[in-house]
Amino acid sequence: MAATRMACPEPLMQQENRFLKLLGDIRHYQFEADGRLVLETADGTKMTAVPQPSGKE
């Protein structure tokens, strides 16, 4: 995985580092009926991506 590693305030850098580590640890994924993507690590940590409305109708 690639990242730009742009310098940010320390709290944001820590958040980015935790997020990238979590992504690297993903072992299972599932798409829910409502369109959510659920990612899960081997230790059971889950992260959910929720689709945003497109605004197109």
C-alpha positions as protocol buffer text, in pm:
chain_id: "A"
residue {
  index: 1
  type: MET
  ca { x: 0 y: 0 z: 0 }
}
residue {
  index: 2
  type: ALA
  ca { x: 124 y: 349 z: -78 }
}
residue {
  index: 3
  type: ALA
  ca { x: 69 y: 672 z: 113 }
}
residue {
  index: 4
  type: THR
  ca { x: 191 y: 1025 z: 57 }
}
residue {
  index: 5
  type: ARG
  ca { x: 317 y: 1061 z: 416 }
}
residue {
  index: 6
  type: MET
  ca { x: 253 y: 1435 z: 410 }
}
residue {
  index: 7
  type: ALA
  ca { x: 338 y: 1613 z: 734 }
}
residue {
  index: 8
  type: CYS
  ca { x: 30 y: 1685 z: 945 }
}
residue {
  index: 9
  type: PRO
  ca { x: -25 y: 1788 z: 1305 }
}
residue {
  index: 10
  type: GLU
  ca { x: 81 y: 1500 z: 1534 }
}
residue {
  index: 11
  type: PRO
  ca { x: -272 y: 1387 z: 1633 }
}
residue {
  index: 12
  type: LEU
  ca { x: -363 y: 1346 z: 1265 }
}
residue {
  index: 13
  type: MET
  ca { x: -38 y: 1163 z: 1193 }
}
residue {
  index: 14
  type: GLN
  ca { x: -115 y: 919 z: 1475 }
}
residue {
  index: 15
  type: GLN
  ca { x: -467 y: 867 z: 1339 }
}
residue {
  index: 16
  type: GLU
  ca { x: -333 y: 805 z: 989 }
}
residue {
  index: 17
  type: ASN
  ca { x: -75 y: 557 z: 1119 }
}
residue {
  index: 18
  type: ARG
  ca { x: -342 y: 363 z: 1313 }
}
residue {
  index: 19
  type: PHE
  ca { x: -570 y: 361 z: 1007 }
}
residue {
  index: 20
  type: LEU
  ca { x: -296 y: 236 z: 772 }
}
residue {
  index: 21
  type: LYS
  ca { x: -191 y: -36 z: 1018 }
}
residue {
  index: 22
  type: LEU
  ca { x: -553 y: -147 z: 1050 }
}
residue {
  index: 23
  type: LEU
  ca { x: -588 y: -165 z: 672 }
}
residue {
  index: 24
  type: GLY
  ca { x: -274 y: -378 z: 654 }
}
residue {
  index: 25
  type: ASP
  ca { x: -420 y: -619 z: 911 }
}
residue {
  index: 26
  type: ILE
  ca { x: -753 y: -681 z: 732 }
}
residue {
  index: 27
  type: ARG
  ca { x: -826 y: -1053 z: 692 }
}
residue {
  index: 28
  type: HIS
  ca { x: -1195 y: -1052 z: 600 }
}
residue {
  index: 29
  type: TYR
  ca { x: -1437 y: -820 z: 424 }
}
residue {
  index: 30
  type: GLN
  ca { x: -1809 y: -826 z: 361 }
}
residue {
  index: 31
  type: PHE
  ca { x: -2056 y: -607 z: 175 }
}
residue {
  index: 32
  type: GLU
  ca { x: -2384 y: -559 z: 362 }
}
residue {
  index: 33
  type: ALA
  ca { x: -2722 y: -539 z: 187 }
}
residue {
  index: 34
  type: ASP
  ca { x: -2733 y: -163 z: 248 }
}
residue {
  index: 35
  type: GLY
  ca { x: -2400 y: -111 z: 69 }
}
residue {
  index: 36
  type: ARG
  ca { x: -2177 y: -84 z: 375 }
}
residue {
  index: 37
  type: LEU
  ca { x: -1832 y: -242 z: 351 }
}
residue {
  index: 38
  type: VAL
  ca { x: -1723 y: -412 z: 672 }
}
residue {
  index: 39
  type: LEU
  ca { x: -1351 y: -486 z: 712 }
}
residue {
  index: 40
  type: GLU
  ca { x: -1231 y: -716 z: 992 }
}
residue {
  index: 41
  type: THR
  ca { x: -886 y: -798 z: 1128 }
}
residue {
  index: 42
  type: ALA
  ca { x: -778 y: -1137 z: 1262 }
}
residue {
  index: 43
  type: ASP
  ca { x: -834 y: -1013 z: 1619 }
}
residue {
  index: 44
  type: GLY
  ca { x: -1193 y: -910 z: 1541 }
}
residue {
  index: 45
  type: THR
  ca { x: -1143 y: -535 z: 1507 }
}
residue {
  index: 46
  type: LYS
  ca { x: -1398 y: -404 z: 1257 }
}
residue {
  index: 47
  type: MET
  ca { x: -1411 y: -92 z: 1043 }
}
residue {
  index: 48
  type: THR
  ca { x: -1720 y: 2 z: 843 }
}
residue {
  index: 49
  type: ALA
  ca { x: -1731 y: 221 z: 534 }
}
residue {
  index: 50
  type: VAL
  ca { x: -2074 y: 372 z: 475 }
}
residue {
  index: 51
  type: PRO
  ca { x: -2169 y: 486 z: 124 }
}
residue {
  index: 52
  type: GLN
  ca { x: -2270 y: 848 z: 90 }
}
residue {
  index: 53
  type: PRO
  ca { x: -2574 y: 952 z: -114 }
}
residue {
  index: 54
  type: SER
  ca { x: -2470 y: 1050 z: -464 }
}
residue {
  index: 55
  type: GLY
  ca { x: -2709 y: 1347 z: -480 }
}
residue {
  index: 56
  type: LYS
  ca { x: -2799 y: 1247 z: -835 }
}
residue {
  index: 57
  type: GLU
  ca { x: -3164 y: 1179 z: -902 }
}
